[in-house]
Amino acid sequence: MTRGADLGPGARIEPAPQLEPVPESQRRRLRIRRRVWFGAASLALAAILYGLASDGDQLPFVRAALANLAVVGWSSFVLPLRGLPPFDEYYRLRGWERSGRLYHLLGVSWFRAVVRRGPLSIFNRALPAAWHSGDLARIERETRAAEAGHAIAFGIVILLAVLAFVRGYRANAIWLLALDLPMNFYPVLLQRDHRVRLEHGLPPHGQGF
């Protein structure tokens, strides 16, 4: 039922209350607080990566997993404090993507089922909530934010793998790249596939999120 549908003739519809603007001083304090948190978290990430790289090539799988987790955590939860890059041309779906066949062949539907039902689903509830809302702009925005975080993390981890390889820690480099695929590369593909499905008016999977 629409708002005011049960009002009788001559009834007045009260206007929606106007939200008071946030004072400039409060916005300034919020910006400062975000910058402080961003700087502190970035320094913490640098310290973690330095510590993982300083002890040689012991436990390469554990080191690679911790490095991947630290980077993706920073790019997904800390980097948005400064604003993710708005590269609209990057997010635009290309012609070869629009059928969705490539993502199906790459196993994105299988990956979607794993992250939706497994423990990894707790890390991102914003997109399912957006899809339930039915707000197309919000869904698009959330897929872009998730993709940007993972794409940046993917590039950082590749750089770490190159540095590890140059330093002679080949096992570390191999594990970094191997874990970068499910932790960052496939999440990027997943978000692009979400936008393909959105463009075709389909839910994010067969039965809805």
N, C-alpha and C positions, 0 to 999 in steps of 0.2 A: 504494500500500500504506500502510495506516495505521501509525502509530508503535506498535511492540510487537506487530504482528500475527503475527510469526514466533516469538514467545517460547513456550517450552514450559510445561507445567503447573508451577505453583509458582514460576515465575520472578517476580522482583520488578521492578517498573517504577520506575526512579529518578525522583524529582520533578524538574521543570525547575529549573535554577539561578535563584535570585532575584537580580535586579539590585540593586546597592547604591544607596541614595538619594544624590542629588547633594547635597553639603554646602551649607548655607545661604550660607556665605561665597562659594562658587563661583557660586551663582545670583545673588547680589548683584553680583558683578563682571561677570557676563554682562549683567545689566540695565543697569548703568552703561555698559558698552561699547556696547550697542545704542543707548542714549540719545545718547551722544557721536556715533556714526556717523549717527544720524538727524538730529541737529542740524547736523552738518557738511554732510551731503548736502542738507539743506533750504536752508541758506545758499548752497550752491553753485548750487542750482536758482534761487533768487531772483536771484543775481548773473548767471546766464546769461540769464534772462528780462529783467532790467534792461538788460543789454548789448544784447540783440537789439532792445529797444524804444527805445533811446536814440539810434540813428543815423538815425532817420527812416524813410522808406518805400522805401529802396533794396533791390533783390532781394527782393521780398515773398514769392515762393515759397520761397526758401532760408530766409528768416527763419521762415516759418510751419512748414516742415518741421522745422527745428532746435528750435523751441519745442515742437512736438508730441512729438518724440522725447524731449526733456528732461523734459517733464511725465509722459509715460507711463512713462518709465524710473523716475522718482521714485515714482510711485504704485504701480508693479508690483513694484519691488525694494527700495525704501527704506521706504515707508509700512508694509509688513507688519512691520517691526521694532518698531513701536509697537502693532501689532494692528489688523486691519481691522474695521470696524463690523459687529456681528453681527445686522443687521436681518433677522430671519427672515421677517418679513412681506413685505419687499421681494423676497426670493429666491423666495418661494412662487409656483408657476406658477398663472396665472389660467385660468379656464375657456376663454377664447378662444385660449389658447396651446396647449392640450393636444393638439389635433389635429395641430399642426405645419404646417398649411397656410399660415398667414400667413408663417412664416419661409421656406417654400419659395417663395412668391410674391415675397418680398423678395430672393431670390437668395442666401440664407444657404448653401445647399448648394454653390453656385459659389464663394462666399467661402471655405468650408471647404476645398475642393479647392486653392485658390490658396495658402492659408497652410500647408496640410499638406505640399505638395510644393515650395513655393518657399523662398527664403532666410529668410523670416519664421519658418519652423518651428523654427529654432535657438533662438528666444527663449523658448519654453515647451515643455520636455520633461516637465514634471511631470505634466500631464494625460494624455498618452499612456502614461506609465509607470503612472499610477494605473489607467487603463482596462485595461492588460494584467494588472494584479494581480488584477482581479476583485473588489476590495474596494469595495462600493457606497458605504460611508460615506466612504472616501477619495476616490472619484470625485466625489461630491457636494461634498466639502470643496474640492477643487481647482477645480471649476467656479465655486464661489462666490468663491474667492479671486481667480481670473482676472477674473471679472465685476466684482467690487468695484474692483479696480485700474483697469480701463478705464472704469468708470462715473464714478469720481472724476476721472480724467483728462479725460473727456468734459466734465464740468461746468467744470473749471478752464479748459480751452481755450475754451469758450463765453464765459466771463468775460473771458479775454484778448481774444477777438474783439470783444466789446462795448467794452472799453476802447480798442482800436485804432480802432474806428469812431468813438467819441466824440472821439478825438484827431485825427480827420481822415485816418487811414491806412486808407482803405477797401479798397485792394488787399490789404493785410496781413490785414484782417478777413475778407475773402472767402476767401483761401487758408487761413487758420486753420480756418474752418468746413468748407471743402471737404476738407481733409486730416483733420479730426476724424472724418469719417464712416468712412473705411476703417481708421483707426488706433485708434479707440475705440468708435464707435457699433456698427459691425458685429461687433467682438469681443464686445460685450455680448450682441448677438442670438445669436451663435454659442454662447456658454456657456448661454444659456437653452434653445436648441435641443438642446444636449447633454443637458440635464436632461429635456427632453421625450422624447428617444430612450431615455434611461435608464429613465424611467417606463414606457415601452412594451417594455422588454427588448430594445432594438435596439442595435447597435454605433454608435459615433459617426459612421460612414459605412458605405457598402454592404459593404465587405470587411473592416472592422476597421481600427484605427489603424495 
